[in-house]
Amino acid sequence: MVNMVIFQFLAMADGMAVMRPICPQWPQPFVEPSPAVNVATKQTKQWRNTMISAEQVREHMEVIGADGAHVGTVDHMDGGSRVKLTKSDSEDGQHHLIPLDWVDHVDQHVHLTKSAEDVFSQWSSVN
């Protein structure tokens, strides 16, 4: 006999969703939901960082810290692992580099996992 499990996708009002198994042979007890999934991006928070690619980051995108503060503007990708910020948007007039690993997600902006203050103290400067 082959056991088959069907999953029900439940969208929540806050934009998150969960899946729960359904089987016609089983009663419907409370089932621990799967990890929350953002319905808009179809990504879970746990693997979002590994899904960022250099191609997602585009010139002139605003870069925002985890605290919502403006960090800078993308000049271009420096190789496949660093984001180079414009010097015209920098207080010291220099280009700055941030690792792609610091990027949490990309939509119309580049959102970082670090606060703006942490980024400013840890980024690399380039003349």
Buried (B, 14 or more C-beta within 10 A) or exposed (E): EEEEEEEEEEEEEEEBBBBBEEEEEEEEEEEEBBEBBBEEEEBBEEEBBEEBEBEBBEEEBBBBBBEEEEBBBBBBBBEEEBBBBBBEBBEEEEBBBBBBEBBBBBEEBBBBBBBBEBBBEEBEEBE
